């Protein structure tokens, strides 16, 4: 069953909160990758950014799965 979270009385889907957290996490990682110079080795930066976002979202969903039930 899909979980919900109450945010000041407003029920939001848990995945929506995770997507927001993944957006913030991927933004931090992109800034870190840009500072280190990872983008010099990346063929298509936009696709790389989407991949990083999906991986961060998957990691958050995987590690918070017991909290949903």
PQR file of N, CA, C, O and H, with PARSE charges and radii, in Angstrom:
ATOM      1  N   UNK A   1       0.845  -1.178   0.000 -0.4000 1.5000
ATOM      2  CA  UNK A   1       0.000   0.000   0.000 -0.0000 2.0000
ATOM      3  C   UNK A   1       0.888   1.239   0.000  0.5500 1.7000
ATOM      4  O   UNK A   1       1.944   1.265   0.633 -0.5500 1.4000
ATOM      5  N   UNK A   2       0.452   2.237  -0.703 -0.4000 1.5000
ATOM      6  CA  UNK A   2       1.222   3.462  -0.803 -0.0000 2.0000
ATOM      7  C   UNK A   2       1.000   4.287   0.458  0.5500 1.7000
ATOM      8  O   UNK A   2      -0.137   4.510   0.874 -0.5500 1.4000
ATOM      9  H   UNK A   2      -0.406   2.216  -1.217  0.4000 1.0000
ATOM     10  N   UNK A   3       2.074   4.730   1.049 -0.4000 1.5000
ATOM     11  CA  UNK A   3       1.984   5.472   2.281 -0.0000 2.0000
ATOM     12  C   UNK A   3       1.696   6.946   2.051  0.5500 1.7000
ATOM     13  O   UNK A   3       1.878   7.480   0.957 -0.5500 1.4000
ATOM     14  H   UNK A   3       2.997   4.549   0.711  0.4000 1.0000
ATOM     15  N   UNK A   4       1.248   7.571   3.102 -0.4000 1.5000
ATOM     16  CA  UNK A   4       0.984   9.000   3.062 -0.0000 2.0000
ATOM     17  C   UNK A   4       1.669   9.637   4.261  0.5500 1.7000
ATOM     18  O   UNK A   4       1.916   8.987   5.276 -0.5500 1.4000
ATOM     19  H   UNK A   4       1.100   7.137   3.991  0.4000 1.0000
ATOM     20  N   UNK A   5       1.963  10.900   4.124 -0.4000 1.5000
ATOM     21  CA  UNK A   5       2.559  11.651   5.216 -0.0000 2.0000
ATOM     22  C   UNK A   5       1.705  12.890   5.455  0.5500 1.7000
ATOM     23  O   UNK A   5       1.259  13.545   4.512 -0.5500 1.4000
ATOM     24  H   UNK A   5       1.762  11.429   3.299  0.4000 1.0000
ATOM     25  N   UNK A   6       1.488  13.197   6.713 -0.4000 1.5000
ATOM     26  CA  UNK A   6       0.712  14.382   7.053 -0.0000 2.0000
ATOM     27  C   UNK A   6       1.669  15.552   7.225  0.5500 1.7000
ATOM     28  O   UNK A   6       2.586  15.503   8.045 -0.5500 1.4000
ATOM     29  H   UNK A   6       1.850  12.666   7.478  0.4000 1.0000
ATOM     30  N   UNK A   7       1.449  16.594   6.451 -0.4000 1.5000
ATOM     31  CA  UNK A   7       2.297  17.779   6.500 -0.0000 2.0000
ATOM     32  C   UNK A   7       1.401  18.955   6.856  0.5500 1.7000
ATOM     33  O   UNK A   7       0.778  19.561   5.985 -0.5500 1.4000
ATOM     34  H   UNK A   7       0.704  16.634   5.785  0.4000 1.0000
ATOM     35  N   UNK A   8       1.344  19.272   8.144 -0.4000 1.5000
ATOM     36  CA  UNK A   8       0.463  20.320   8.665 -0.0000 2.0000
ATOM     37  C   UNK A   8      -0.992  20.082   8.261  0.5500 1.7000
ATOM     38  O   UNK A   8      -1.686  21.002   7.829 -0.5500 1.4000
ATOM     39  H   UNK A   8       1.850  18.780   8.851  0.4000 1.0000
ATOM     40  N   UNK A   9      -1.440  18.843   8.406 -0.4000 1.5000
ATOM     41  CA  UNK A   9      -2.817  18.496   8.103 -0.0000 2.0000
ATOM     42  C   UNK A   9      -3.093  18.187   6.652  0.5500 1.7000
ATOM     43  O   UNK A   9      -4.210  17.799   6.309 -0.5500 1.4000
ATOM     44  H   UNK A   9      -0.876  18.096   8.757  0.4000 1.0000
ATOM     45  N   UNK A  10      -2.110  18.347   5.793 -0.4000 1.5000
ATOM     46  CA  UNK A  10      -2.269  18.048   4.370 -0.0000 2.0000
ATOM     47  C   UNK A  10      -1.604  16.708   4.083  0.5500 1.7000
ATOM     48  O   UNK A  10      -0.401  16.549   4.294 -0.5500 1.4000
ATOM     49  H   UNK A  10      -1.203  18.662   6.071  0.4000 1.0000
ATOM     50  N   UNK A  11      -2.375  15.759   3.608 -0.4000 1.5000
ATOM     51  CA  UNK A  11      -1.852  14.429   3.325 -0.0000 2.0000
ATOM     52  C   UNK A  11      -1.201  14.415   1.943  0.5500 1.7000
ATOM     53  O   UNK A  11      -1.825  14.729   0.929 -0.5500 1.4000
ATOM     54  H   UNK A  11      -3.352  15.888   3.437  0.4000 1.0000
ATOM     55  N   UNK A  12       0.063  14.042   1.946 -0.4000 1.5000
ATOM     56  CA  UNK A  12       0.825  13.980   0.705 -0.0000 2.0000
ATOM     57  C   UNK A  12       1.306  12.553   0.491  0.5500 1.7000
ATOM     58  O   UNK A  12       1.589  11.847   1.459 -0.5500 1.4000
ATOM     59  H   UNK A  12       0.570  13.787   2.769  0.4000 1.0000
ATOM     60  N   UNK A  13       1.401  12.120  -0.756 -0.4000 1.5000
ATOM     61  CA  UNK A  13       1.973  10.800  -1.013 -0.0000 2.0000
ATOM     62  C   UNK A  13       3.447  10.777  -0.616  0.5500 1.7000
ATOM     63  O   UNK A  13       4.180  11.744  -0.821 -0.5500 1.4000
ATOM     64  H   UNK A  13       1.170  12.694  -1.542  0.4000 1.0000
ATOM     65  N   UNK A  14       3.854   9.657  -0.047 -0.4000 1.5000
ATOM     66  CA  UNK A  14       5.221   9.540   0.435 -0.0000 2.0000
ATOM     67  C   UNK A  14       6.224   9.700  -0.705  0.5500 1.7000
ATOM     68  O   UNK A  14       7.300  10.270  -0.525 -0.5500 1.4000
ATOM     69  H   UNK A  14       3.258   8.872   0.120  0.4000 1.0000
ATOM     70  N   UNK A  15       5.857   9.187  -1.881 -0.4000 1.5000
ATOM     71  CA  UNK A  15       6.761   9.288  -3.029 -0.0000 2.0000
ATOM     72  C   UNK A  15       6.982  10.746  -3.440  0.5500 1.7000
ATOM     73  O   UNK A  15       8.055  11.103  -3.926 -0.5500 1.4000
ATOM     74  H   UNK A  15       4.983   8.723  -2.027  0.4000 1.0000
ATOM     75  N   UNK A  16       5.980  11.570  -3.247 -0.4000 1.5000
ATOM     76  CA  UNK A  16       6.134  12.992  -3.579 -0.0000 2.0000
ATOM     77  C   UNK A  16       7.167  13.659  -2.671  0.5500 1.7000
ATOM     78  O   UNK A  16       7.963  14.482  -3.122 -0.5500 1.4000
ATOM     79  H   UNK A  16       5.108  11.280  -2.853  0.4000 1.0000
ATOM     80  N   UNK A  17       7.145  13.299  -1.400 -0.4000 1.5000
ATOM     81  CA  UNK A  17       8.149  13.838  -0.482 -0.0000 2.0000
ATOM     82  C   UNK A  17       9.539  13.320  -0.826  0.5500 1.7000
ATOM     83  O   UNK A  17      10.526  14.054  -0.762 -0.5500 1.4000
ATOM     84  H   UNK A  17       6.498  12.631  -1.034  0.4000 1.0000
ATOM     85  N   UNK A  18       9.599  12.038  -1.194 -0.4000 1.5000
ATOM     86  CA  UNK A  18      10.885  11.471  -1.586 -0.0000 2.0000
ATOM     87  C   UNK A  18      11.405  12.125  -2.858  0.5500 1.7000
ATOM     88  O   UNK A  18      12.608  12.347  -2.992 -0.5500 1.4000
ATOM     89  H   UNK A  18       8.798  11.442  -1.246  0.4000 1.0000
ATOM     90  N   UNK A  19      10.511  12.434  -3.795 -0.4000 1.5000
ATOM     91  CA  UNK A  19      10.932  13.091  -5.037 -0.0000 2.0000
ATOM     92  C   UNK A  19      11.510  14.474  -4.752  0.5500 1.7000
ATOM     93  O   UNK A  19      12.493  14.879  -5.373 -0.5500 1.4000
ATOM     94  H   UNK A  19       9.534  12.253  -3.687  0.4000 1.0000
ATOM     95  N   UNK A  20      10.903  15.197  -3.816 -0.4000 1.5000
ATOM     96  CA  UNK A  20      11.450  16.497  -3.436 -0.0000 2.0000
ATOM     97  C   UNK A  20      12.802  16.375  -2.773  0.5500 1.7000
ATOM     98  O   UNK A  20      13.713  17.157  -3.044 -0.5500 1.4000
ATOM     99  H   UNK A  20      10.104  14.868  -3.311  0.4000 1.0000
ATOM    100  N   UNK A  21      12.930  15.381  -1.896 -0.4000 1.5000
ATOM    101  CA  UNK A  21      14.220  15.164  -1.232 -0.0000 2.0000
ATOM    102  C   UNK A  21      15.269  14.711  -2.239  0.5500 1.7000
ATOM    103  O   UNK A  21      16.432  15.100  -2.136 -0.5500 1.4000
ATOM    104  H   UNK A  21      12.190  14.745  -1.676  0.4000 1.0000
ATOM    105  N   UNK A  22      14.871  13.893  -3.213 -0.4000 1.5000
ATOM    106  CA  UNK A  22      15.814  13.450  -4.244 -0.0000 2.0000
ATOM    107  C   UNK A  22      16.248  14.608  -5.127  0.5500 1.7000
ATOM    108  O   UNK A  22      17.393  14.657  -5.576 -0.5500 1.4000
ATOM    109  H   UNK A  22      13.925  13.577  -3.296  0.4000 1.0000
ATOM    110  N   UNK A  23      15.337  15.537  -5.375 -0.4000 1.5000
ATOM    111  CA  UNK A  23      15.700  16.723  -6.155 -0.0000 2.0000
ATOM    112  C   UNK A  23      16.766  17.544  -5.430  0.5500 1.7000
ATOM    113  O   UNK A  23      17.735  18.002  -6.035 -0.5500 1.4000
ATOM    114  H   UNK A  23      14.407  15.497  -5.010  0.4000 1.0000
ATOM    115  N   UNK A  24      16.566  17.719  -4.132 -0.4000 1.5000
ATOM    116  CA  UNK A  24      17.555  18.455  -3.347 -0.0000 2.0000
ATOM    117  C   UNK A  24      18.887  17.695  -3.288  0.5500 1.7000
ATOM    118  O   UNK A  24      19.954  18.290  -3.438 -0.5500 1.4000
ATOM    119  H   UNK A  24      15.779  17.347  -3.641  0.4000 1.0000
ATOM    120  N   UNK A  25      18.815  16.386  -3.070 -0.4000 1.5000
ATOM    121  CA  UNK A  25      20.032  15.582  -3.016 -0.0000 2.0000
ATOM    122  C   UNK A  25      20.780  15.549  -4.331  0.5500 1.7000
ATOM    123  O   UNK A  25      22.009  15.619  -4.348 -0.5500 1.4000
ATOM    124  H   UNK A  25      17.948  15.903  -2.948  0.4000 1.0000
ATOM    125  N   UNK A  26      20.058  15.445  -5.432 -0.4000 1.5000
ATOM    126  CA  UNK A  26      20.727  15.422  -6.739 -0.0000 2.0000
ATOM    127  C   UNK A  26      21.318  16.789  -7.068  0.5500 1.7000
ATOM    128  O   UNK A  26      22.344  16.876  -7.742 -0.5500 1.4000
ATOM    129  H   UNK A  26      19.059  15.388  -5.419  0.4000 1.0000
ATOM    130  N   UNK A  27      20.680  17.851  -6.598 -0.4000 1.5000
ATOM    131  CA  UNK A  27      21.239  19.190  -6.815 -0.0000 2.0000
ATOM    132  C   UNK A  27      22.573  19.336  -6.072  0.5500 1.7000
ATOM    133  O   UNK A  27      23.531  19.893  -6.610 -0.5500 1.4000
ATOM    134  H   UNK A  27      19.846  17.780  -6.050  0.4000 1.0000
ATOM    135  N   UNK A  28      22.626  18.838  -4.848 -0.4000 1.5000
ATOM    136  CA  UNK A  28      23.875  18.888  -4.078 -0.0000 2.0000
ATOM    137  C   UNK A  28      24.953  18.061  -4.775  0.5500 1.7000
ATOM    138  O   UNK A  28      26.105  18.485  -4.871 -0.5500 1.4000
ATOM    139  H   UNK A  28      21.848  18.386  -4.412  0.4000 1.0000
ATOM    140  N   UNK A  29      24.571  16.877  -5.261 -0.4000 1.5000
ATOM    141  CA  UNK A  29      25.545  16.031  -5.960 -0.0000 2.0000
ATOM    142  C   UNK A  29      26.032  16.681  -7.253  0.5500 1.7000
ATOM    143  O   UNK A  29      27.215  16.597  -7.584 -0.5500 1.4000
ATOM    144  H   UNK A  29      23.636  16.532  -5.183  0.4000 1.0000
ATOM    145  N   UNK A  30      25.118  17.334  -7.991 -0.4000 1.5000
ATOM    146  CA  UNK A  30      25.538  18.018  -9.225 -0.0000 2.0000
ATOM    147  C   UNK A  30      26.529  19.124  -8.928  0.5500 1.7000
ATOM    148  O   UNK A  30      27.505  19.294  -9.658 -0.5500 1.4000
ATOM    149  H   UNK A  30      24.158  17.403  -7.722  0.4000 1.0000
ATOM    150  N   UNK A  31      26.291  19.881  -7.859 -0.4000 1.5000
ATOM    151  CA  UNK A  31      27.228  20.942  -7.478 -0.0000 2.0000
ATOM    152  C   UNK A  31      28.582  20.351  -7.101  0.5500 1.7000
ATOM    153  O   UNK A  31      29.629  20.896  -7.450 -0.5500 1.4000
ATOM    154  H   UNK A  31      25.498  19.742  -7.265  0.4000 1.0000
ATOM    155  N   UNK A  32      28.547  19.236  -6.389 -0.4000 1.5000
ATOM    156  CA  UNK A  32      29.789  18.567  -5.999 -0.0000 2.0000
ATOM    157  C   UNK A  32      30.522  18.033  -7.227  0.5500 1.7000
ATOM    158  O   UNK A  32      31.738  18.186  -7.338 -0.5500 1.4000
ATOM    159  H   UNK A  32      27.696  18.793  -6.106  0.4000 1.0000
ATOM    160  N   UNK A  33      29.789  17.406  -8.149 -0.4000 1.5000
ATOM    161  CA  UNK A  33      30.398  16.883  -9.368 -0.0000 2.0000
ATOM    162  C   UNK A  33      30.982  18.005 -10.223  0.5500 1.7000
ATOM    163  O   UNK A  33      32.041  17.840 -10.829 -0.5500 1.4000
ATOM    164  H   UNK A  33      28.801  17.281  -8.059  0.4000 1.0000
ATOM    165  N   UNK A  34      30.298  19.139 -10.272 -0.4000 1.5000
ATOM    166  CA  UNK A  34      30.811  20.266 -11.049 -0.0000 2.0000
ATOM    167  C   UNK A  34      32.073  20.829 -10.405  0.5500 1.7000
ATOM    168  O   UNK A  34      33.000  21.227 -11.110 -0.5500 1.4000
ATOM    169  H   UNK A  34      29.437  19.273  -9.780  0.4000 1.0000
ATOM    170  N   UNK A  35      32.120  20.866  -9.077 -0.4000 1.5000
ATOM    171  CA  UNK A  35      33.298  21.394  -8.391 -0.0000 2.0000
ATOM    172  C   UNK A  35      34.494  20.472  -8.565  0.5500 1.7000
ATOM    173  O   UNK A  35      35.629  20.933  -8.690 -0.5500 1.4000
ATOM    174  H   UNK A  35      31.366  20.542  -8.504  0.4000 1.0000
ATOM    175  N   UNK A  36      34.239  19.177  -8.571 -0.4000 1.5000
ATOM    176  CA  UNK A  36      35.330  18.207  -8.703 -0.0000 2.0000
ATOM    177  C   UNK A  36      35.779  18.095 -10.156  0.5500 1.7000
ATOM    178  O   UNK A  36      36.942  17.787 -10.415 -0.5500 1.4000
ATOM    179  H   UNK A  36      33.318  18.803  -8.469  0.4000 1.0000
ATOM    180  N   UNK A  37      34.885  18.336 -11.101 -0.4000 1.5000
ATOM    181  CA  UNK A  37      35.238  18.259 -12.515 -0.0000 2.0000
ATOM    182  C   UNK A  37      34.793  16.973 -13.183  0.5500 1.7000
ATOM    183  O   UNK A  37      35.370  16.564 -14.191 -0.5500 1.4000
ATOM    184  H   UNK A  37      33.940  18.586 -10.890  0.4000 1.0000
ATOM    185  N   UNK A  38      33.776  16.336 -12.635 -0.4000 1.5000
ATOM    186  CA  UNK A  38      33.273  15.077 -13.200 -0.0000 2.0000
ATOM    187  C   UNK A  38      32.666  15.309 -14.581  0.5500 1.7000
ATOM    188  O   UNK A  38      32.721  14.426 -15.437 -0.5500 1.4000
ATOM    189  H   UNK A  38      33.308  16.668 -11.816  0.4000 1.0000
ATOM    190  N   UNK A  39      32.089  16.486 -14.805 -0.4000 1.5000
ATOM    191  CA  UNK A  39      31.395  16.741 -16.073 -0.0000 2.0000
ATOM    192  C   UNK A  39      32.338  16.802 -17.275  0.5500 1.7000
ATOM    193  O   UNK A  39      31.875  16.786 -18.415 -0.5500 1.4000
ATOM    194  H   UNK A  39      32.045  17.204 -14.110  0.4000 1.0000
ATOM    195  N   UNK A  40      33.629  16.871 -17.047 -0.4000 1.5000
ATOM    196  CA  UNK A  40      34.570  16.802 -18.166 -0.0000 2.0000
ATOM    197  C   UNK A  40      34.563  15.407 -18.777  0.5500 1.7000
ATOM    198  O   UNK A  40      34.910  15.246 -19.947 -0.5500 1.4000
ATOM    199  H   UNK A  40      34.006  16.884 -16.120  0.4000 1.0000
ATOM    200  N   UNK A  41      34.171  14.392 -18.002 -0.4000 1.5000
ATOM    201  CA  UNK A  41      34.190  12.997 -18.448 -0.0000 2.0000
ATOM    202  C   UNK A  41      32.816  12.493 -18.850  0.5500 1.7000
ATOM    203  O   UNK A  41      32.672  11.338 -19.250 -0.5500 1.4000
ATOM    204  H   UNK A  41      33.889  14.522 -17.052  0.4000 1.0000
ATOM    205  N   UNK A  42      31.789  13.357 -18.748 -0.4000 1.5000
ATOM    206  CA  UNK A  42      30.422  12.943 -19.038 -0.0000 2.0000
ATOM    207  C   UNK A  42      30.085  13.330 -20.468  0.5500 1.7000
ATOM    208  O   UNK A  42      30.331  14.459 -20.893 -0.5500 1.4000
ATOM    209  H   UNK A  42      31.906  14.295 -18.423  0.4000 1.0000
ATOM    210  N   UNK A  43      29.509  12.364 -21.219 -0.4000 1.5000
ATOM    211  CA  UNK A  43      29.186  12.618 -22.616 -0.0000 2.0000
ATOM    212  C   UNK A  43      28.009  13.572 -22.741  0.5500 1.7000
ATOM    213  O   UNK A  43      28.078  14.537 -23.503 -0.5500 1.4000
ATOM    214  H   UNK A  43      29.310  11.447 -20.874  0.4000 1.0000
ATOM    215  N   UNK A  44      26.912  13.318 -21.995 -0.4000 1.5000
ATOM    216  CA  UNK A  44      25.700  14.125 -22.101 -0.0000 2.0000
ATOM    217  C   UNK A  44      25.297  14.549 -20.694  0.5500 1.7000
ATOM    218  O   UNK A  44      24.676  13.762 -19.979 -0.5500 1.4000
ATOM    219  H   UNK A  44      26.856  12.534 -21.376  0.4000 1.0000
ATOM    220  N   UNK A  45      25.629  15.759 -20.276 -0.4000 1.5000
ATOM    221  CA  UNK A  45      25.375  16.164 -18.883 -0.0000 2.0000
ATOM    222  C   UNK A  45      23.911  16.105 -18.463  0.5500 1.7000
ATOM    223  O   UNK A  45      23.623  15.776 -17.312 -0.5500 1.4000
ATOM    224  H   UNK A  45      26.133  16.398 -20.856  0.4000 1.0000
ATOM    225  N   UNK A  46      22.973  16.417 -19.367 -0.4000 1.5000
ATOM    226  CA  UNK A  46      21.561  16.381 -18.973 -0.0000 2.0000
ATOM    227  C   UNK A  46      21.114  14.953 -18.667  0.5500 1.7000
ATOM    228  O   UNK A  46      20.407  14.727 -17.685 -0.5500 1.4000
ATOM    229  H   UNK A  46      23.207  16.684 -20.301  0.4000 1.0000
ATOM    230  N   UNK A  47      21.517  13.992 -19.490 -0.4000 1.5000
ATOM    231  CA  UNK A  47      21.173  12.598 -19.220 -0.0000 2.0000
ATOM    232  C   UNK A  47      21.843  12.108 -17.945  0.5500 1.7000
ATOM    233  O   UNK A  47      21.257  11.337 -17.184 -0.5500 1.4000
ATOM    234  H   UNK A  47      22.092  14.175 -20.287  0.4000 1.0000
ATOM    235  N   UNK A  48      23.057  12.551 -17.717 -0.4000 1.5000
ATOM    236  CA  UNK A  48      23.765  12.187 -16.488 -0.0000 2.0000
ATOM    237  C   UNK A  48      23.032  12.726 -15.269  0.5500 1.7000
ATOM    238  O   UNK A  48      22.908  12.033 -14.259 -0.5500 1.4000
ATOM    239  H   UNK A  48      23.533  13.177 -18.335  0.4000 1.0000
ATOM    240  N   UNK A  49      22.541  13.967 -15.361 -0.4000 1.5000
ATOM    241  CA  UNK A  49      21.805  14.562 -14.246 -0.0000 2.0000
ATOM    242  C   UNK A  49      20.505  13.803 -13.966  0.5500 1.7000
ATOM    243  O   UNK A  49      20.144  13.597 -12.807 -0.5500 1.4000
ATOM    244  H   UNK A  49      22.641  14.530 -16.181  0.4000 1.0000
ATOM    245  N   UNK A  50      19.808  13.391 -15.021 -0.4000 1.5000
ATOM    246  CA  UNK A  50      18.585  12.605 -14.830 -0.0000 2.0000
ATOM    247  C   UNK A  50      18.912  11.260 -14.184  0.5500 1.7000
ATOM    248  O   UNK A  50      18.182  10.783 -13.315 -0.5500 1.4000
ATOM    249  H   UNK A  50      20.102  13.558 -15.962  0.4000 1.0000
ATOM    250  N   UNK A  51      20.009  10.661 -14.616 -0.4000 1.5000
ATOM    251  CA  UNK A  51      20.422   9.391 -14.018 -0.0000 2.0000
ATOM    252  C   UNK A  51      20.763   9.536 -12.550  0.5500 1.7000
ATOM    253  O   UNK A  51      20.415   8.677 -11.739 -0.5500 1.4000
ATOM    254  H   UNK A  51      20.601  11.048 -15.322  0.4000 1.0000
ATOM    255  N   UNK A  52      21.441  10.615 -12.204 -0.4000 1.5000
ATOM    256  CA  UNK A  52      21.777  10.860 -10.800 -0.0000 2.0000
ATOM    257  C   UNK A  52      20.497  11.049  -9.991  0.5500 1.7000
ATOM    258  O   UNK A  52      20.385  10.539  -8.876 -0.5500 1.4000
ATOM    259  H   UNK A  52      21.724  11.313 -12.863  0.4000 1.0000
ATOM    260  N   UNK A  53      19.531  11.783 -10.550 -0.4000 1.5000
ATOM    261  CA  UNK A  53      18.255  11.993  -9.853 -0.0000 2.0000
ATOM    262  C   UNK A  53      17.530  10.676  -9.612  0.5500 1.7000
ATOM    263  O   UNK A  53      17.032  10.428  -8.514 -0.5500 1.4000
ATOM    264  H   UNK A  53      19.622  12.197 -11.456  0.4000 1.0000
ATOM    265  N   UNK A  54      17.471   9.838 -10.630 -0.4000 1.5000
ATOM    266  CA  UNK A  54      16.783   8.554 -10.497 -0.0000 2.0000
ATOM    267  C   UNK A  54      17.483   7.675  -9.466  0.5500 1.7000
ATOM    268  O   UNK A  54      16.823   7.005  -8.672 -0.5500 1.4000
ATOM    269  H   UNK A  54      17.876  10.040 -11.522  0.4000 1.0000
ATOM    270  N   UNK A  55      18.804   7.675  -9.472 -0.4000 1.5000
ATOM    271  CA  UNK A  55      19.539   6.867  -8.497 -0.0000 2.0000
ATOM    272  C   UNK A  55      19.326   7.361  -7.077  0.5500 1.7000
ATOM    273  O   UNK A  55      19.187   6.558  -6.155 -0.5500 1.4000
ATOM    274  H   UNK A  55      19.341   8.219 -10.117  0.4000 1.0000
ATOM    275  N   UNK A  56      19.301   8.666  -6.893 -0.4000 1.5000
ATOM    276  CA  UNK A  56      19.066   9.223  -5.555 -0.0000 2.0000
ATOM    277  C   UNK A  56      17.643   8.905  -5.108  0.5500 1.7000
ATOM    278  O   UNK A  56      17.420   8.559  -3.948 -0.5500 1.4000
ATOM    279  H   UNK A  56      19.414   9.319  -7.642  0.4000 1.0000
ATOM    280  N   UNK A  57      16.677   9.019  -6.024 -0.4000 1.5000
ATOM    281  CA  UNK A  57      15.289   8.693  -5.681 -0.0000 2.0000
ATOM    282  C   UNK A  57      15.151   7.216  -5.329  0.5500 1.7000
ATOM    283  O   UNK A  57      14.452   6.867  -4.377 -0.5500 1.4000
ATOM    284  H   UNK A  57      16.858   9.300  -6.966  0.4000 1.0000
ATOM    285  N   UNK A  58      15.805   6.357  -6.082 -0.4000 1.5000
ATOM    286  CA  UNK A  58      15.762   4.927  -5.778 -0.0000 2.0000
ATOM    287  C   UNK A  58      16.381   4.647  -4.414  0.5500 1.7000
ATOM    288  O   UNK A  58      15.833   3.871  -3.632 -0.5500 1.4000
ATOM    289  H   UNK A  58      16.373   6.640  -6.855  0.4000 1.0000
ATOM    290  N   UNK A  59      17.513   5.270  -4.125 -0.4000 1.5000
ATOM    291  CA  UNK A  59      18.169   5.042  -2.834 -0.0000 2.0000
ATOM    292  C   UNK A  59      17.286   5.506  -1.681  0.5500 1.7000
ATOM    293  O   UNK A  59      17.182   4.822  -0.663 -0.5500 1.4000
ATOM    294  H   UNK A  59      17.958   5.901  -4.760  0.4000 1.0000
ATOM    295  N   UNK A  60      16.656   6.652  -1.836 -0.4000 1.5000
ATOM    296  CA  UNK A  60      15.769   7.138  -0.782 -0.0000 2.0000
ATOM    297  C   UNK A  60      14.567   6.216  -0.606  0.5500 1.7000
ATOM    298  O   UNK A  60      14.174   5.926   0.524 -0.5500 1.4000
ATOM    299  H   UNK A  60      16.740   7.207  -2.664  0.4000 1.0000
ATOM    300  N   UNK A  61      13.986   5.755  -1.696 -0.4000 1.5000
ATOM    301  CA  UNK A  61      12.839   4.854  -1.606 -0.0000 2.0000
ATOM    302  C   UNK A  61      13.242   3.512  -1.007  0.5500 1.7000
ATOM    303  O   UNK A  61      12.487   2.918  -0.237 -0.5500 1.4000
ATOM    304  H   UNK A  61      14.305   5.990  -2.614  0.4000 1.0000
ATOM    305  N   UNK A  62      14.418   3.042  -1.357 -0.4000 1.5000
ATOM    306  CA  UNK A  62      14.874   1.757  -0.841 -0.0000 2.0000
ATOM    307  C   UNK A  62      15.143   1.831   0.660  0.5500 1.7000
ATOM    308  O   UNK A  62      14.762   0.926   1.402 -0.5500 1.4000
ATOM    309  H   UNK A  62      15.031   3.524  -1.982  0.4000 1.0000
ATOM    310  N   UNK A  63      15.789   2.890   1.105 -0.4000 1.5000
ATOM    311  CA  UNK A  63      16.172   2.965   2.512 -0.0000 2.0000
ATOM    312  C   UNK A  63      15.040   3.447   3.412  0.5500 1.7000
ATOM    313  O   UNK A  63      15.131   3.307   4.631 -0.5500 1.4000
ATOM    314  H   UNK A  63      16.098   3.625   0.502  0.4000 1.0000
ATOM    315  N   UNK A  64      13.987   4.005   2.851 -0.4000 1.5000
ATOM    316  CA  UNK A  64      12.865   4.430   3.686 -0.0000 2.0000
ATOM    317  C   UNK A  64      11.660   3.522   3.505  0.5500 1.7000
ATOM    318  O   UNK A  64      10.580   3.844   4.000 -0.5500 1.4000
ATOM    319  H   UNK A  64      13.913   4.119   1.861  0.4000 1.0000
ATOM    320  N   UNK A  65      11.808   2.404   2.816 -0.4000 1.5000
ATOM    321  CA  UNK A  65      10.688   1.496   2.569 -0.0000 2.0000
ATOM    322  C   UNK A  65      10.071   0.960   3.856  0.5500 1.7000
ATOM    323  O   UNK A  65       8.844   0.885   3.916 -0.5500 1.4000
ATOM    324  H   UNK A  65      12.686   2.143   2.414  0.4000 1.0000
ATOM    325  N   UNK A  66      10.821   0.581   4.892 -0.4000 1.5000
ATOM    326  CA  UNK A  66      10.162   0.102   6.110 -0.0000 2.0000
ATOM    327  C   UNK A  66       9.339   1.186   6.796  0.5500 1.7000
ATOM    328  O   UNK A  66       8.415   0.861   7.542 -0.5500 1.4000
ATOM    329  H   UNK A  66      11.818   0.642   4.844  0.4000 1.0000
ATOM    330  N   UNK A  67       9.639   2.447   6.570 -0.4000 1.5000
ATOM    331  CA  UNK A  67       8.900   3.529   7.212 -0.0000 2.0000
ATOM    332  C   UNK A  67       7.517   3.688   6.597  0.5500 1.7000
ATOM    333  O   UNK A  67       6.628   4.247   7.239 -0.5500 1.4000
ATOM    334  H   UNK A  67      10.389   2.710   5.964  0.4000 1.0000
ATOM    335  N   UNK A  68       7.310   3.215   5.378 -0.4000 1.5000
ATOM    336  CA  UNK A  68       6.022   3.396   4.706 -0.0000 2.0000
ATOM    337  C   UNK A  68       4.963   2.502   5.332  0.5500 1.7000
ATOM    338  O   UNK A  68       3.835   2.943   5.552 -0.5500 1.4000
ATOM    339  H   UNK A  68       8.033   2.761   4.857  0.4000 1.0000
ATOM    340  N   UNK A  69       5.304   1.265   5.619 -0.4000 1.5000
ATOM    341  CA  UNK A  69       4.292   0.329   6.130 -0.0000 2.0000
ATOM    342  C   UNK A  69       4.107   0.522   7.597  0.5500 1.7000
ATOM    343  O   UNK A  69       3.297  -0.171   8.214 -0.5500 1.4000
ATOM    344  H   UNK A  69       6.221   0.907   5.441  0.4000 1.0000
TER
END
